[in-house]
Amino acid sequence: MRFKKKRANPQQEIPTASMPDIIFMLLIFFMVTTVLREYDVLVKYELPEAVSVEKIENKRLLSYIWIGNDERIQIDDSILPVEEVMNVAYHKRLSNPNVIMSLHIDKGSRMGVVHDVQQQLRRADALRINYSALRKL
């Protein structure tokens, strides 16, 4: 009578019981940390070129103002007259004191409109202003 030797089973399974927990934690992490800020730009504009350009790292602080060549002004998703810029900027400043007003100005815009927007931002005490431009190659 011969005895059969039991051989060790070299195939070991990876435990997958906690995999759904890990997947849901990763999903929640990416949902919480992702910023989805996109605006429909209703104003036609073409940015001027600049020799020296600095990139802003923290885009959560930015509030965008577009000034088109047809003198239309857009803040976020609405087109406003120049007189309303102060009210909108003031409310944005109240909700976030470190807000940076990022101006996207068409290179063919009249300086009078830009000056009016700057004066409205001063009245709203929104003094952190960024002027957007393209890097000149």
C-alpha positions as CSV (number, residue, x, y, z in Angstrom):
1,M,0.0,0.0,0.0
2,R,1.4,3.3,-1.1
3,F,0.6,6.6,0.4
4,K,0.0,9.6,-1.8
5,K,1.9,12.7,-1.0
6,K,-0.1,15.8,-0.7
7,R,1.6,18.5,-2.7
8,A,1.2,22.1,-1.8
9,N,-1.1,24.1,-4.0
10,P,1.2,26.9,-5.4
11,Q,-1.8,28.9,-6.7
12,Q,-2.8,31.4,-4.0
13,E,-5.8,33.7,-4.6
14,I,-5.6,37.4,-3.8
15,P,-8.3,38.4,-1.3
16,T,-10.7,40.7,-3.0
17,A,-13.1,41.4,-0.2
18,S,-12.0,44.9,0.5
19,M,-11.6,45.9,-3.2
20,P,-15.1,47.6,-3.4
21,D,-14.3,49.7,-0.4
22,I,-11.0,50.9,-1.9
23,I,-12.7,51.7,-5.2
24,F,-15.4,53.8,-3.5
25,M,-12.9,55.6,-1.4
26,L,-10.8,56.5,-4.5
27,L,-14.0,57.6,-6.3
28,I,-15.1,59.8,-3.5
29,F,-11.6,61.3,-3.2
30,F,-11.5,62.3,-6.9
31,M,-15.0,63.6,-6.8
32,V,-14.2,65.9,-3.9
33,T,-10.8,67.1,-5.1
34,T,-11.8,67.8,-8.8
35,V,-12.7,71.3,-9.7
36,L,-15.1,71.6,-12.7
37,R,-15.2,75.2,-13.6
38,E,-16.0,75.9,-17.1
39,Y,-17.8,78.9,-18.5
40,D,-19.4,79.4,-21.8
41,V,-17.6,82.5,-23.2
42,L,-20.2,84.6,-25.0
43,V,-17.8,87.4,-25.8
44,K,-15.5,87.2,-28.8
45,Y,-12.0,88.1,-27.8
46,E,-8.4,87.5,-28.9
47,L,-5.7,87.8,-26.2
48,P,-2.7,90.0,-26.8
49,E,0.8,88.6,-26.8
50,A,3.3,89.2,-24.1
51,V,7.1,88.5,-23.7
52,S,6.9,87.7,-20.0
53,V,4.0,85.5,-18.7
54,E,3.5,84.0,-15.3
55,K,1.1,81.2,-14.6
56,I,-1.2,81.3,-11.6
57,E,-1.0,78.0,-9.7
58,N,-4.2,78.3,-7.5
59,K,-7.0,78.7,-10.0
60,R,-9.6,78.4,-7.3
61,L,-9.0,82.0,-6.4
62,L,-9.7,83.3,-9.9
63,S,-12.8,85.0,-11.1
64,Y,-12.9,85.7,-14.8
65,I,-14.0,88.9,-16.6
66,W,-14.0,88.9,-20.4
67,I,-14.0,92.2,-22.4
68,G,-14.7,91.7,-26.1
69,N,-13.9,93.9,-29.1
70,D,-17.6,94.8,-29.2
71,E,-17.3,96.3,-25.7
72,R,-19.4,93.6,-24.2
73,I,-18.4,92.5,-20.6
74,Q,-19.0,89.0,-19.3
75,I,-18.4,87.9,-15.8
76,D,-18.7,84.1,-15.3
77,D,-21.7,83.2,-17.4
78,S,-23.6,86.5,-17.7
79,I,-23.1,89.6,-19.9
80,L,-23.3,92.7,-17.8
81,P,-23.2,96.5,-18.3
82,V,-20.1,98.3,-16.9
83,E,-22.1,99.6,-13.9
84,E,-22.8,96.1,-12.6
85,V,-19.2,95.1,-12.5
86,M,-18.8,96.8,-9.1
87,N,-21.7,94.9,-7.5
88,V,-20.6,91.5,-8.8
89,A,-17.0,92.0,-7.8
90,Y,-18.0,93.2,-4.3
91,H,-20.1,90.1,-3.7
92,K,-17.3,87.9,-5.0
93,R,-14.9,89.7,-2.6
94,L,-17.2,89.2,0.3
95,S,-17.5,85.4,-0.3
96,N,-13.7,85.1,-0.9
97,P,-11.4,88.0,0.3
98,N,-8.4,86.6,-1.7
99,V,-10.2,86.5,-5.0
100,I,-8.1,87.5,-8.1
101,M,-10.1,89.1,-10.9
102,S,-8.6,87.8,-14.1
103,L,-9.2,90.1,-17.1
104,H,-9.3,88.5,-20.5
105,I,-9.3,91.6,-22.8
106,D,-9.5,91.5,-26.6
107,K,-6.4,93.1,-28.1
108,G,-8.6,95.4,-30.2
109,S,-10.7,96.7,-27.3
110,R,-10.9,100.4,-26.5
111,M,-8.9,101.4,-23.5
112,G,-11.9,103.5,-22.2
113,V,-13.9,100.3,-21.5
114,V,-10.9,98.7,-19.8
115,H,-10.5,101.8,-17.7
116,D,-14.2,101.8,-16.7
117,V,-13.9,98.2,-15.6
118,Q,-10.8,99.0,-13.6
119,Q,-12.5,101.8,-11.9
120,Q,-15.5,99.6,-11.0
121,L,-13.1,97.0,-9.5
122,R,-11.4,99.7,-7.4
123,R,-14.8,100.8,-6.1
124,A,-15.5,97.2,-5.1
125,D,-12.1,97.0,-3.4
126,A,-11.1,94.1,-5.7
127,L,-7.5,95.2,-6.1
128,R,-6.0,91.8,-7.0
129,I,-6.1,91.9,-10.8
130,N,-4.6,89.6,-13.4
131,Y,-4.3,90.5,-17.0
132,S,-4.3,87.4,-19.2
133,A,-2.1,87.2,-22.3
134,L,-0.6,84.7,-24.7
135,R,3.2,84.0,-24.6
136,K,4.9,85.6,-27.6
137,L,7.1,83.0,-29.4
